[in-house]
Amino acid sequence: MKIKQIKQNFPYHLLLEADPSSAHIDRYIREGYCYVAVEKEEIIGVYVLVKKEEYTSEIINIAVREDRRGQGIGKLLIHDAIQKSATHGAKKVVIGTGNSSLDQLALYQKCHFRITEIIEGFFDSYPEPIIENGIACRDMIRLSYVIE
């Protein structure tokens, strides 16, 4: 597997799995850097990294193809994002997910991110309700990783 940056032909089918708003994706894909995990010429994972402040990067979207989940690819993508952030002088990497995204919350904490903020009602403005694991997704859980 290789992780590389792409500047066009973004894998919307994967990006939409992590964020159901194509308008949001269109906005942050222009601000950030899109990286894909490629194996045998096929994209199996993606993340978008955005510089938020002078010393902070944000993983604003991350997704792994459904048939490849549970194989450590998400963890590799997160570690790649942390490494790229550190190389560019970041001291902290942040990531956010919905209150109903139980697998993502577990993954991020396994990668040593800590919960730092809850933004109540963040997803209430989305045009369609989001339901995951039988839970209404309404609040954004923000997590941070401090680069040492």
C-alpha positions as CSV (number, residue, x, y, z in Angstrom):
1,M,0.0,0.0,0.0
2,K,1.2,3.5,-0.9
3,I,-0.1,6.8,0.4
4,K,0.1,9.7,-2.1
5,Q,-1.3,13.2,-2.5
6,I,-3.8,13.9,-5.3
7,K,-4.9,17.2,-6.7
8,Q,-7.8,16.1,-9.0
9,N,-10.2,13.3,-9.5
10,F,-11.0,13.1,-5.8
11,P,-12.7,9.9,-4.6
12,Y,-16.1,11.5,-3.7
13,H,-17.6,8.0,-3.2
14,L,-15.3,7.6,-0.2
15,L,-15.3,11.2,1.0
16,L,-19.1,11.2,1.1
17,E,-19.0,8.2,3.4
18,A,-17.3,10.4,6.1
19,D,-19.3,13.6,5.3
20,P,-22.7,13.4,3.5
21,S,-22.5,17.0,2.5
22,S,-20.9,17.4,-1.0
23,A,-21.0,21.2,-0.4
24,H,-18.8,20.9,2.7
25,I,-16.4,18.5,0.8
26,D,-16.1,20.9,-2.1
27,R,-15.2,23.7,0.3
28,Y,-12.6,22.0,2.3
29,I,-11.0,20.0,-0.5
30,R,-10.0,23.4,-2.0
31,E,-8.4,24.5,1.3
32,G,-6.6,21.3,2.1
33,Y,-4.5,18.5,0.8
34,C,-6.1,15.2,-0.3
35,Y,-4.1,12.0,0.3
36,V,-5.2,8.5,-0.9
37,A,-4.1,5.0,0.1
38,V,-3.5,3.0,-3.1
39,E,-3.1,-0.7,-3.5
40,K,-2.9,-2.5,-6.8
41,E,-3.9,0.8,-8.6
42,E,-7.1,1.0,-6.5
43,I,-7.9,3.7,-4.0
44,I,-8.8,2.0,-0.7
45,G,-8.7,5.0,1.7
46,V,-8.6,8.8,1.7
47,Y,-8.0,11.7,4.1
48,V,-8.0,15.5,3.7
49,L,-5.6,17.5,5.8
50,V,-6.1,21.2,6.4
51,K,-3.9,23.7,8.2
52,K,-6.1,25.5,10.7
53,E,-3.8,27.7,12.6
54,E,0.0,28.3,12.6
55,Y,0.7,25.2,14.6
56,T,-2.5,23.1,14.1
57,S,-3.6,20.8,11.3
58,E,-7.0,19.1,11.0
59,I,-7.9,15.8,9.5
60,I,-11.1,17.0,8.1
61,N,-12.3,13.9,6.3
62,I,-11.0,10.3,6.5
63,A,-12.6,7.2,5.0
64,V,-11.6,3.6,4.2
65,R,-13.4,1.5,1.6
66,E,-16.0,-0.6,3.3
67,D,-14.5,-4.0,2.2
68,R,-11.1,-2.9,3.6
69,R,-12.2,-1.7,7.1
70,G,-10.8,-3.3,10.2
71,Q,-7.4,-4.0,8.5
72,G,-5.5,-1.1,10.1
73,I,-5.7,1.2,7.0
74,G,-7.5,4.0,9.0
75,K,-4.7,3.9,11.6
76,L,-2.0,4.1,8.9
77,L,-3.8,7.1,7.3
78,I,-4.0,8.8,10.7
79,H,-0.3,8.2,11.4
80,D,0.5,9.5,8.0
81,A,-1.5,12.7,8.6
82,I,0.3,13.2,12.0
83,Q,3.7,12.7,10.3
84,K,2.9,15.1,7.5
85,S,1.6,17.7,10.0
86,A,4.8,17.4,12.1
87,T,7.0,17.8,9.0
88,H,5.2,21.1,8.3
89,G,5.7,22.4,11.8
90,A,2.4,21.5,13.4
91,K,2.3,20.9,17.1
92,K,-1.2,19.6,17.2
93,V,-3.6,17.6,15.0
94,V,-7.3,17.8,15.5
95,I,-10.1,15.7,14.2
96,G,-13.9,15.7,14.6
97,T,-16.6,13.2,14.3
98,G,-20.3,12.8,15.2
99,N,-21.5,11.7,18.6
100,S,-23.0,8.6,16.9
101,S,-19.7,7.5,15.1
102,L,-18.7,4.9,17.7
103,D,-16.2,3.1,15.5
104,Q,-14.4,6.4,14.6
105,L,-14.3,7.6,18.2
106,A,-12.7,4.3,19.2
107,L,-10.2,4.5,16.4
108,Y,-9.1,8.0,17.1
109,Q,-8.7,7.3,20.8
110,K,-6.6,4.1,20.0
111,C,-4.4,6.5,17.9
112,H,-3.9,8.6,21.1
113,F,-6.3,11.4,20.3
114,R,-8.0,12.9,23.4
115,I,-11.6,14.4,23.5
116,T,-11.2,18.1,23.8
117,E,-14.5,19.7,22.8
118,I,-18.2,18.9,22.1
119,I,-20.0,21.2,19.7
120,E,-23.7,20.8,20.4
121,G,-26.1,20.8,17.4
122,F,-23.3,20.9,14.8
123,F,-25.0,18.4,12.5
124,D,-28.5,19.8,13.0
125,S,-28.1,22.1,9.9
126,Y,-27.4,19.2,7.5
127,P,-30.3,18.7,5.0
128,E,-30.9,15.1,5.9
129,P,-30.8,13.6,9.4
130,I,-27.8,11.3,10.0
131,I,-28.5,8.1,11.9
132,E,-25.6,5.8,12.9
133,N,-25.7,2.8,15.2
134,G,-29.3,3.7,15.9
135,I,-28.2,7.1,17.3
136,A,-29.1,10.5,15.8
137,C,-25.9,12.3,14.9
138,R,-26.3,15.9,16.3
139,D,-23.1,16.9,18.1
140,M,-19.5,17.1,16.9
141,I,-17.0,15.5,19.1
142,R,-13.5,17.1,18.7
143,L,-10.4,15.3,19.5
144,S,-6.7,16.4,19.6
145,Y,-3.3,14.8,19.3
146,V,-0.3,16.7,20.6
147,I,2.8,16.2,18.6
148,E,5.9,15.8,20.8
